[in-house]
Amino acid sequence: MYTVKSPQLPELSVVIPVHNEVENIGKLVAEIQAALTGGAAFEIVTVNDGSSDATLDVLTGLQERVQELRVVSHENCCGQSTALRTGVAAARGKYIATLDGDGQNDPADIPHLWQRLQELNKSEGVRMVAGYRKGRRDTAWRRFCSRVANGVRSRILRDATPDTGCGLKVFDRAVFMDLPYFDHMHRFLPALVRRHGAGVVSVEVNHRPRKGGRSHYGTWDRFSAGVIDLMGVLWLLQRTRLPVSVEYFKDEHGHGMADDRTGGAATVHSTVSRAVA
């Protein structure tokens, strides 16, 4: 279902995939509204991914007092990547901010990441700013598994991203919609964006302990799916060719000129990836 109350087109769409987060989603929506109110126009697009609890009821109830809130619902659970793509496809903003529905990502970080994206997009062609949970608030076992997974992924894909699993990211909607879609793609977004020819920068963000509910992904689930997906993404990267293209045409006097009528004198595809404190 789609509900749109705000007549003003937003500049930023905050997309939240949600599955069985009845204890967390209400507070999270309120925090997002508080963090972004007073700035540029925004919307909050929640995607209820076939929750079996009262998550959908909470979300539709919130729409009565949160005019920026839109609710999209899957009839069955399709997974985080599919829910993310559903939300981005429904979003109306040029820029997308994503975060997890469990409340561990801090919405107060969104304005800073969005500002950095706009600054670096102009100067360096950066199209994604990814959160880096340097002070991660999880169990020691989950932190250890995350370090191992990030290390293996980084060495194989060379995505120069210290924390690709962080749900808090801000990026250009058009770039995301051009990415190849597959289940679990959300775990490899920085590598896929770089494959597209765009830059990715990581910025340290706050991370909070989970206050309610439980994690929906176990260590074995992540490992078994991750190995297959990692090999698939590596296959994609090895078969990518990024062109440097220039269009030539004649002006009204018959003189030759080089131009890209859709975006500048020459379209040059390049990548930038680094961590920014």
TILUMRO-992560 format. One line per field, with one value per residue: residue number from 0; residue in one letter; x, y, z of N, C-alpha, C, O in turn. Coordinates in steps of 0.2 Angstrom, whole numbers, plus 2048, in hexadecimal, padded with zeros to 3 digits. Each point is the difference from the previous one (the first is absolute). Layout:
N
seq	[NUM:...]
type	[A:...]
n_x	[X:...]
n_y	[Y:...]
n_z	[Z:...]
ca_x	[X:...]
ca_y	[Y:...]
ca_z	[Z:...]
c_x	[X:...]
c_y	[Y:...]
c_z	[Z:...]
o_x	[X:...]
o_y	[Y:...]
o_z	[Z:...]
! end
This chain:
277
seq	[0:1:2:3:4:5:6:7:8:9:10:11:12:13:14:15:16:17:18:19:20:21:22:23:24:25:26:27:28:29:30:31:32:33:34:35:36:37:38:39:40:41:42:43:44:45:46:47:48:49:50:51:52:53:54:55:56:57:58:59:60:61:62:63:64:65:66:67:68:69:70:71:72:73:74:75:76:77:78:79:80:81:82:83:84:85:86:87:88:89:90:91:92:93:94:95:96:97:98:99:100:101:102:103:104:105:106:107:108:109:110:111:112:113:114:115:116:117:118:119:120:121:122:123:124:125:126:127:128:129:130:131:132:133:134:135:136:137:138:139:140:141:142:143:144:145:146:147:148:149:150:151:152:153:154:155:156:157:158:159:160:161:162:163:164:165:166:167:168:169:170:171:172:173:174:175:176:177:178:179:180:181:182:183:184:185:186:187:188:189:190:191:192:193:194:195:196:197:198:199:200:201:202:203:204:205:206:207:208:209:210:211:212:213:214:215:216:217:218:219:220:221:222:223:224:225:226:227:228:229:230:231:232:233:234:235:236:237:238:239:240:241:242:243:244:245:246:247:248:249:250:251:252:253:254:255:256:257:258:259:260:261:262:263:264:265:266:267:268:269:270:271:272:273:274:275:276]
type	[M:Y:T:V:K:S:P:Q:L:P:E:L:S:V:V:I:P:V:H:N:E:V:E:N:I:G:K:L:V:A:E:I:Q:A:A:L:T:G:G:A:A:F:E:I:V:T:V:N:D:G:S:S:D:A:T:L:D:V:L:T:G:L:Q:E:R:V:Q:E:L:R:V:V:S:H:E:N:C:C:G:Q:S:T:A:L:R:T:G:V:A:A:A:R:G:K:Y:I:A:T:L:D:G:D:G:Q:N:D:P:A:D:I:P:H:L:W:Q:R:L:Q:E:L:N:K:S:E:G:V:R:M:V:A:G:Y:R:K:G:R:R:D:T:A:W:R:R:F:C:S:R:V:A:N:G:V:R:S:R:I:L:R:D:A:T:P:D:T:G:C:G:L:K:V:F:D:R:A:V:F:M:D:L:P:Y:F:D:H:M:H:R:F:L:P:A:L:V:R:R:H:G:A:G:V:V:S:V:E:V:N:H:R:P:R:K:G:G:R:S:H:Y:G:T:W:D:R:F:S:A:G:V:I:D:L:M:G:V:L:W:L:L:Q:R:T:R:L:P:V:S:V:E:Y:F:K:D:E:H:G:H:G:M:A:D:D:R:T:G:G:A:A:T:V:H:S:T:V:S:R:A:V:A]
n_x	[804:7F8:808:7F9:807:80B:7FB:804:802:7FF:805:7FA:806:7F8:80A:7F5:80A:7F6:807:7F4:7FB:7FA:808:801:7F9:7FA:804:800:7F6:7FD:805:7FA:7F7:802:801:7F6:7FC:7F9:800:809:7FC:7F7:806:7F6:80A:7F5:809:7F5:809:7F6:800:807:807:802:808:7FC:7FE:809:803:7FB:803:809:7FC:7FD:809:7FF:800:808:7F8:809:7F6:80A:7F8:808:7FD:808:802:803:7FE:809:805:7FB:803:80A:801:7FC:807:809:7FD:7FF:80B:7FE:804:804:7FD:809:7F7:80A:7F6:808:7FC:80B:801:802:7F9:80A:7F5:803:800:7F5:7FB:803:7FA:7F6:801:801:7F6:7FA:803:7FE:7F6:7FE:802:7F8:7F8:801:801:80A:7F6:80B:7F7:804:7FD:803:7F8:805:7F5:80A:7FA:804:7F7:7F8:803:7FF:7F6:7FC:804:7FB:7F6:800:803:7F9:7F7:802:802:7F7:7FA:806:7FA:809:7FC:802:7F9:805:805:809:7F9:808:7F6:80A:7F6:808:7F7:802:806:7FB:7FB:80A:7FE:80A:7F8:802:7FD:7FA:7F8:7F7:800:7FA:7F9:804:7FF:7F7:800:806:7FA:7FA:808:7FA:7FF:809:7F7:80A:7F5:809:7FE:7F7:805:7F6:801:802:7F9:800:7F9:7FD:80A:800:808:7FF:805:7FA:7F8:803:801:7F8:7FA:804:7FF:7F6:7FB:805:7FD:7F6:801:803:7F8:7F9:803:7FF:7F6:806:7F7:809:7F6:807:7F8:803:7FA:800:803:7F8:809:7FC:809:7FA:7FE:80B:7F8:805:7FA:7FE:7FB:805:809:800:808:800:7FD:800:803:7FB:80B:7F6:80B:7F7:809:7F5:80A]
n_y	[7FA:805:803:805:802:7FB:80A:802:805:7F5:806:801:7F8:802:7FB:7FD:7FB:7FC:7FD:801:809:7F7:7F8:7FC:7F9:7FB:7F9:7F6:7FB:7FC:7F6:7F7:7FC:7F9:7F6:7FB:7FD:804:7F5:7FA:804:7FE:7F7:7FD:7FC:7FF:7FA:801:7FE:804:80B:7FB:808:805:7F9:7F7:7F8:7FA:7F7:7F6:7F9:7FA:7F8:7FA:7FA:7F6:80B:801:7FF:7FA:7FD:7FC:7FC:7FB:7FC:801:7F7:80B:804:7FE:7F7:7F6:7FC:7FB:7F5:7F7:7FD:7F9:7F5:7FB:7FD:808:7FB:80B:805:7FA:800:7FC:7FB:7FD:7F6:7FD:807:7F7:7FF:805:7FF:7FF:7F5:7FE:805:7FB:7F7:803:803:7F8:7FB:805:7FE:7F7:801:807:7FD:7FA:807:807:7F5:800:801:7FC:7FC:808:7F5:80B:807:7F8:803:7FB:7F7:7FC:7FA:805:803:7F8:7FD:807:7FF:7F7:801:806:7FA:7F9:804:803:7F7:7FD:804:7FE:7FB:7FB:7F5:809:806:7F7:7FB:807:7FE:803:802:804:800:7FE:807:80B:805:806:809:806:802:7FB:7FC:802:7F6:806:802:7FE:7F5:801:804:7FE:7F6:7FE:804:7FA:7F8:804:7FD:7FA:80B:7FB:804:7FE:7FE:805:7F6:806:7FD:7FC:802:7F5:807:7FF:7F9:7FD:7FD:807:805:7F6:7FC:7F8:804:804:7F9:7FB:807:801:7F6:7FB:803:7FB:7F6:7FF:802:7F7:7F8:802:7FE:7F5:801:804:805:804:802:800:805:7FE:808:7FA:80B:7FF:807:808:7FF:7F9:807:7FD:7F9:805:7F8:804:7FC:7F7:803:803:806:7FE:7F8:805:7F7:803:7FD:801:7FE:803:7FF:801:805]
n_z	[800:7FA:807:7F9:808:800:802:80B:7F6:802:809:809:7FB:807:7FC:802:7FE:7FC:809:7FF:7FB:802:802:7F5:7FC:809:806:7FC:801:80A:801:7FB:805:809:7FD:7FE:80A:7F8:7FE:7FC:7F6:808:7FE:804:7FB:804:803:7FF:807:7FD:802:807:7FF:80A:7FC:7FC:807:803:7F9:7FF:808:7FE:7FA:809:803:7FA:801:808:808:7FD:7FC:801:7F9:806:7F6:7F9:807:7FF:80B:806:7FD:803:80A:801:7FD:807:809:7FE:7FF:80B:802:808:809:800:809:800:806:801:803:807:7FD:7FE:7F7:7FA:7F7:7FF:804:80B:7FF:803:809:80A:804:806:80B:807:803:807:80B:806:803:808:80A:805:7FF:809:7FF:804:807:801:803:808:7FF:7FF:801:7FA:7FD:7FE:7FD:80A:805:806:80A:808:805:808:80A:806:805:809:809:805:807:80B:807:805:808:80A:809:803:801:806:7FB:7FA:809:7FE:809:808:7FA:7FC:7FC:7F9:802:7FC:807:808:7FD:802:80B:7FF:7FA:80B:7FF:807:7F8:806:7FE:7F8:808:80A:804:806:80B:808:804:808:808:807:802:804:805:805:803:805:803:801:80A:7FC:80B:7FE:7FB:7F5:805:7F6:803:7F7:806:7FA:809:806:807:80A:809:806:806:80B:806:803:80A:809:802:806:80B:806:802:808:80A:802:803:809:7F9:806:7FB:7F8:805:7F6:805:7F7:801:7F9:800:807:807:806:809:7FE:802:809:7FD:80A:7F7:801:7FB:7F6:805:80B:7F9:80A:7FA:808:803:807:803:807:806:803:802]
ca_x	[7FC:804:7FC:804:7FD:803:800:807:805:806:806:803:7FC:803:7FD:802:7FD:7FE:7FD:7FF:803:7FB:803:805:7FF:7FD:805:804:7FD:800:806:802:7FC:803:807:800:7FB:804:804:7FD:7FB:802:7FB:802:7FC:801:7FE:7FE:802:7FC:800:7FB:7FE:7FC:804:7FC:7FB:803:802:7FA:7FE:804:7FE:7FB:804:806:7FE:806:801:7FD:800:800:800:800:7FB:804:807:804:807:802:802:7FA:7FC:804:7FF:7F9:800:803:7FC:7FA:802:800:806:806:805:7FD:803:7FD:802:7FC:7FA:801:801:807:802:7FE:7FE:803:806:7FE:802:807:801:7FD:805:807:7FF:7FF:807:805:7FD:802:807:803:7FC:7FE:7F9:7FE:804:7FE:801:805:7FE:806:7FE:7FA:7FD:7FE:803:807:800:7FE:805:806:7FD:800:807:802:7FD:802:807:800:7FD:804:805:7FD:7FD:804:7FB:802:7FA:801:7FA:7FA:7FA:7FC:7FA:7FF:804:7FC:802:7FC:7FB:801:805:7FE:7FB:803:804:7FD:7FC:800:7FF:806:804:801:807:805:7FE:806:803:7FC:800:806:800:7FC:804:7FF:804:7FD:804:7FD:800:7FE:7F9:7FE:7FC:7FD:7FD:7F9:7FC:7FA:7FF:806:803:7FD:805:805:806:800:7FD:805:806:7FE:7FE:805:806:7FE:7FF:806:803:7FC:802:807:7FF:7FE:806:806:7FD:7FD:805:7FE:803:801:7FC:7FF:7FC:802:7FB:801:7FC:7FD:805:803:806:7FF:800:7FF:7FB:7FB:7FA:7FD:803:806:805:802:7FE:806:7FE:805:7FD:804:7FE:804:7FD:801:7FE]
ca_y	[806:807:806:806:805:806:802:802:7FA:801:7FF:7FA:7FA:7FB:7FA:7FC:7F9:7FE:7F9:7FE:805:804:804:805:804:806:804:801:804:806:803:802:806:805:801:804:806:807:800:7FF:7FB:7F9:7FB:7FA:7FA:7FA:7FA:7FB:7FA:7FA:7FF:7FC:803:806:805:803:804:805:805:804:804:806:804:805:806:801:801:7FE:7F9:7FC:7F9:7FB:7FA:7FA:7FB:7FB:803:7FF:801:807:803:801:806:806:802:803:807:805:801:804:806:805:805:7FF:7FD:7FA:7FE:7FA:7FE:7FA:802:7FE:806:800:806:807:805:806:800:801:807:801:7FC:803:806:7FD:7FE:806:804:7FC:7FF:806:801:7FA:7FB:7FB:7FF:7FC:801:7FA:800:7FB:800:7FE:7FE:7FC:7FE:7F9:7FB:7FF:7FB:803:804:7FC:7FE:806:802:7FB:800:806:7FF:7FC:803:806:7FD:7FD:805:806:806:805:802:7FD:7FE:800:7FE:806:802:807:802:805:7FF:803:7FB:7FE:7FB:7F9:7FD:7FD:7FB:7F9:7FE:7F9:7FF:801:805:806:7FF:802:806:804:7FD:801:807:801:7FC:804:806:805:800:7FE:802:7FE:805:7FD:801:7FE:7F9:7FF:7F9:7FF:801:7FB:7FB:7FC:800:7FB:7FD:7FC:800:7FC:803:805:7FD:7FB:804:805:7FD:800:807:803:7FD:803:807:800:7FF:806:805:7FE:800:807:804:807:804:807:802:807:801:805:803:807:806:803:803:7FA:7FE:7FA:801:7FA:801:7FB:805:7FE:801:803:7FF:7F9:7FC:7FC:7FC:7FF:7FE:803:7FD:801:801:807:800]
ca_z	[800:7FF:802:800:803:7FF:7F9:7FE:7FF:805:7FE:803:803:805:7FF:805:800:807:801:807:804:803:806:7FE:7FA:802:803:7FA:7FB:804:800:7F9:7FF:804:7FD:7FA:800:800:7FB:7FA:800:800:801:803:7FD:804:7FD:805:7FC:802:808:803:806:7FE:7FD:7FB:804:803:7FA:7FE:806:800:7FA:802:803:7FD:7F9:7FB:800:7FB:802:7FB:804:7FD:802:803:801:7FA:801:801:7F9:7FC:803:7FF:7F9:800:803:7FC:7FA:801:803:7FC:801:7FC:804:804:806:803:806:802:804:807:805:802:7FC:803:7FB:800:7FC:7F9:7FD:7FE:7FA:7FA:7FE:7FE:7FA:7FC:7FF:7FC:7FA:7FB:800:7FF:7FD:805:800:806:806:804:808:802:807:803:807:7FF:806:800:804:7FE:7FA:7FA:7FE:7FD:7F9:7FB:7FE:7FB:7FA:7FD:7FE:7FA:7FA:7FD:7FD:7F9:7FC:800:800:804:805:806:803:7FB:803:804:7FC:7FF:7FA:7FC:7F9:7FA:7FE:7F9:800:803:7FB:7FA:802:7FF:806:802:807:805:7FD:805:803:7FB:7FD:7FE:7FB:7FA:7FE:7FD:7FA:7FC:7FE:805:806:807:806:806:806:806:803:807:800:806:801:7FE:806:800:7FB:7FF:7F9:7FB:7FC:804:7FD:7FB:7FA:7FC:7FD:7FB:7FB:7FE:7FB:7F9:7FD:7FF:7FA:7FB:7FF:7FD:7F9:7FD:800:7FB:7F9:7FF:7FD:800:7FB:800:7FA:7FD:7FA:7FC:7FC:7FC:802:7FA:7FB:7FD:803:804:807:804:806:802:800:806:806:800:7FA:7FF:805:802:806:805:807:806:806:806:807:803:808]
c_x	[804:7FB:805:7FB:803:800:806:804:806:807:804:7FA:803:7FC:801:7FC:7FF:7FD:800:804:7FB:802:804:7FD:7FC:805:805:7FD:800:807:802:7FC:804:807:800:7FB:803:805:7FD:7FA:802:7FA:803:7FC:802:7FD:7FF:801:7FD:801:7FA:7FD:7FC:804:7FC:7FB:803:802:7FA:7FD:804:7FF:7FB:803:807:7FF:805:800:7FC:801:7FF:800:800:7FB:804:807:805:807:802:802:7FA:7FC:803:7FE:7F9:800:803:7FC:7FA:802:7FF:806:805:805:7FC:805:7FD:803:7FC:7FA:800:802:808:804:7FD:7FE:803:806:7FE:802:807:802:7FD:804:806:7FF:7FF:806:804:7FD:802:808:803:7FC:7FD:7F8:7FD:804:7FD:802:806:7FF:807:800:7FA:7FE:7FC:804:807:800:7FE:805:805:7FE:800:807:802:7FD:802:807:800:7FD:804:806:7FE:7FE:804:7FB:802:7FB:801:7FA:7FA:7FA:7FC:7FA:7FF:805:7FB:803:7FB:7FB:801:805:7FE:7FB:803:804:7FC:7FD:801:7FF:806:804:802:807:806:7FF:807:804:7FC:7FF:807:800:7FC:804:800:805:7FC:805:7FD:801:7FE:7F9:7FF:7FD:7FE:7FE:7F9:7FC:7FA:800:807:803:7FC:805:805:806:801:7FC:804:805:7FE:7FE:806:805:7FD:7FF:807:803:7FC:802:807:800:7FE:805:805:7FD:7FE:806:7FD:803:801:7FD:800:7FB:802:7FB:802:7FC:7FD:804:804:807:7FF:801:7FF:7FC:7FC:7FA:7FC:803:807:804:802:7FD:805:7FE:806:7FD:805:7FD:805:7FC:801:7FE:7FA]
c_y	[806:805:806:806:807:802:802:7FB:801:800:7FA:7FB:7FC:7F9:7FB:7F9:7FE:7F9:7FF:805:804:804:806:806:807:805:802:805:807:803:802:807:805:802:804:805:806:800:800:7FB:7F9:7FB:7FA:7FA:7FA:7FA:7FA:7F9:7F9:7FF:7FC:803:806:806:804:805:806:806:804:804:806:805:806:806:801:801:7FE:7F9:7FC:7F9:7FC:7F9:7FA:7FB:7FB:803:7FE:802:807:804:802:806:806:803:803:807:805:801:805:807:805:805:7FE:7FC:7FB:800:7FA:7FE:7FA:802:7FE:806:800:806:806:805:807:801:802:807:800:7FB:803:806:7FE:7FE:805:804:7FC:7FE:805:800:7FA:7FA:7FA:800:7FC:802:7FB:802:7FB:800:7FE:7FE:7FC:7FE:7F9:7FC:7FF:7FB:803:805:7FD:7FD:805:802:7FB:801:806:7FF:7FC:803:805:7FE:7FE:805:807:806:805:803:7FC:7FC:800:7FE:805:802:807:802:806:800:803:7FB:7FE:7FA:7FA:7FD:7FD:7FA:7F9:7FE:7F9:800:801:806:806:7FF:802:806:804:7FD:801:807:801:7FD:805:806:806:800:7FE:803:7FE:805:7FD:802:7FD:7F9:7FF:7F9:7FF:800:7FB:7FC:7FC:801:7FA:7FC:7FC:800:7FB:802:805:7FD:7FC:804:805:7FD:800:807:803:7FE:803:807:801:7FF:806:805:7FE:801:807:804:807:804:807:803:807:800:806:802:806:805:803:803:7FA:7FE:7FA:802:7F9:802:7FA:804:7FE:801:803:7FF:7F9:7FC:7FB:7FB:7FE:7FE:803:7FC:801:801:807:800:805]
c_z	[800:803:800:802:7FF:7F8:7FE:7FE:804:7FC:802:802:804:7FF:806:7FF:807:800:807:805:804:807:7FE:7FB:802:802:7FA:7FB:804:800:7F9:7FF:804:7FD:7FA:7FF:800:7FB:7F9:800:800:801:803:7FD:804:7FB:805:7FC:803:807:802:807:7FE:7FD:7FB:803:803:7FB:7FE:805:800:7FB:802:802:7FC:7F8:7FB:7FF:7FB:802:7FA:804:7FB:803:804:801:7FA:802:800:7F9:7FC:803:7FF:7F8:7FF:802:7FC:7F9:802:802:7FA:800:7FB:804:805:806:802:807:802:804:807:805:802:7FC:803:7FA:800:7FC:7F8:7FD:7FE:7FA:7FA:7FE:7FD:7F9:7FB:7FE:7FB:7F9:7FB:7FF:7FD:7FC:804:7FF:805:806:804:807:802:808:804:807:800:807:7FF:804:7FD:7FA:7FA:7FD:7FD:7F9:7FB:7FE:7FB:7F9:7FC:7FD:7F9:7FA:7FD:7FC:7F9:7FB:7FF:7FF:804:805:806:803:7FB:803:804:7FC:7FE:7FA:7FD:7F9:7FB:7FE:7F9:7FF:803:7FB:7FA:802:7FF:806:801:807:804:7FC:805:803:7FC:7FC:7FE:7FA:7F9:7FD:7FC:7F9:7FB:7FE:804:806:807:805:807:805:806:803:807:7FF:807:801:7FE:807:800:7FA:800:7F9:7FC:7FC:804:7FD:7FA:7FA:7FC:7FC:7F9:7F9:7FD:7FC:7F9:7FD:7FF:7F9:7FA:7FF:7FD:7F9:7FC:7FF:7FB:7F9:7FF:7FC:800:7FB:802:7F9:7FF:7FA:7FB:7FB:7FD:803:7FA:7FB:7FD:804:805:808:804:805:801:802:806:807:800:7FA:7FF:806:802:806:804:807:805:806:805:806:802:807:801]
o_x	[806:7FB:805:7FB:7FC:802:801:801:803:800:804:7FB:806:7FA:806:7FA:804:7FB:805:804:801:7FD:802:803:802:800:802:804:801:801:804:803:800:802:804:800:805:802:7FA:7FF:805:7FB:806:7FA:806:7FB:805:7FC:803:800:7FB:7FC:7FD:7FD:800:7FF:7FD:7FF:800:7FD:7FE:801:800:7FD:803:7FF:7FE:804:7FA:805:7FB:804:7FD:800:7FE:802:800:804:7FC:7FE:800:7FD:7FD:7FF:7FF:7FC:7FD:800:7FE:7FC:801:800:801:803:7FA:806:7FA:806:7FB:800:7FB:800:802:805:7FA:804:800:803:804:803:802:804:804:801:802:804:803:801:803:804:802:802:806:802:7FF:7FD:7FA:807:7FA:805:800:801:801:803:7FB:804:7FA:804:801:804:803:801:803:804:802:801:804:803:801:801:804:803:801:802:804:801:7FE:801:7FD:800:7FF:801:7FC:7FB:7FA:801:7FC:806:7FA:806:7FB:802:800:800:801:801:7FD:803:7FA:802:7FF:801:806:806:805:802:805:803:800:802:803:800:800:803:802:7FE:802:802:7FA:806:7FA:806:7FB:7FF:804:7FC:803:7FF:7FC:802:7FE:804:804:7FC:7FF:7FE:803:801:803:802:800:802:803:802:800:803:804:802:800:803:803:800:801:803:802:801:802:804:7FC:806:7FA:806:7FD:803:7FE:802:801:7FC:805:7FA:800:7FE:804:803:7FA:804:7FD:801:7FF:800:7FC:7FD:803:7FE:801:801:803:7FD:805:7FA:806:7FA:806:7FA:806:7FA:7FE]
o_y	[800:801:800:802:805:7FC:800:7FB:805:7FD:7FD:802:7FD:800:7FF:800:801:7FF:7FF:7FD:806:805:804:805:805:806:806:805:805:806:806:805:806:806:804:804:801:806:802:7FD:7FE:803:7FF:800:7FE:801:7FD:7FF:7FC:7FA:800:7FE:800:806:806:805:806:806:806:806:806:806:805:805:806:7FB:7FE:7FD:802:7FE:800:7FF:800:800:7FD:805:7FA:7FE:804:805:805:804:805:806:805:804:806:805:804:805:7FF:804:7FA:7FC:801:7FF:7FF:802:7FF:805:800:7FF:805:802:800:802:803:805:801:800:803:803:800:801:803:801:800:802:802:7FF:7FF:801:800:7FB:7FA:805:7FE:800:7FF:802:7FA:805:7FA:7FC:802:7FD:800:802:802:801:7FF:801:802:800:7FF:801:802:800:800:803:801:800:801:803:800:800:803:805:805:806:7FA:7FC:804:801:7FF:801:802:800:800:800:802:7FA:7F9:7FC:7FA:7FA:7FC:7FC:800:801:7FC:804:7FE:801:803:805:800:801:803:804:801:801:804:802:800:804:805:7FA:802:7FF:800:803:7FC:806:7FC:7FF:801:7FC:805:7FD:7FE:801:800:801:7FB:7FC:804:802:802:7FF:800:802:801:7FE:801:804:802:801:804:804:802:802:804:803:802:803:805:800:801:7FF:801:801:803:7FE:804:7FC:805:7FC:803:7FF:7FE:801:801:7FC:7FF:804:7FB:804:7FC:804:804:800:800:7FD:7FE:802:7FC:803:7FE:801:801:7FF:7FF:801:803:7FD:801]
o_z	[803:7FE:803:7FD:7FF:7FC:7F9:804:801:7FA:7FD:803:7FF:802:801:800:805:7FC:804:804:800:801:805:800:7FC:7FE:800:7FE:7FC:7FF:800:7FD:7FD:800:7FE:7FB:804:7FE:7FF:805:7FC:801:800:801:7FF:7FD:802:7FB:802:802:7FE:803:7FB:801:800:7FE:800:801:7FF:7FE:801:800:7FD:800:802:7FD:7FA:7FC:7FF:803:7FD:804:7FB:806:805:7FD:7FE:7FB:7FD:7FF:7FD:7FD:7FF:7FF:7FC:7FD:7FF:7FE:7FB:800:7FA:7FC:7FE:7FE:802:800:801:801:7FE:804:804:806:803:803:802:7FC:7FB:7FE:7FC:7FA:7FB:7FC:7FA:7FA:7FB:7FB:7FA:7FB:7FC:7FC:7FA:7FB:7FD:800:7FE:801:801:7FF:802:801:7FD:803:802:803:803:804:801:803:7FA:7FC:7FA:7FA:7FB:7FB:7FA:7FA:7FC:7FB:7FA:7FB:7FC:7FA:7FA:7FB:7FB:7FB:7FB:7FC:801:801:800:804:801:7FD:802:7FA:7FC:800:801:7FF:801:7FE:7FF:7FD:7FD:800:7FD:7FC:800:806:7FB:804:7FE:803:7FF:803:802:7FB:7FA:7FC:7FB:7FA:7FB:7FB:7FA:7FB:7FF:801:800:800:800:801:801:7FF:802:7FB:804:7FC:801:805:806:7FB:804:7FC:803:7FC:805:7FA:7FB:7FA:7FA:7FB:7FB:7FB:7FA:7FB:7FC:7FA:7FB:7FD:7FA:7FA:7FC:7FC:7FB:7FB:7FD:7FC:7FB:802:7FD:800:804:7FB:804:7FB:803:7FE:802:801:7FA:7FA:7FC:7FD:802:802:7FD:804:7FC:805:802:805:805:7FB:7FA:806:7FC:805:7FE:801:7FF:801:7FF:7FF:7FF:802:805]
! end
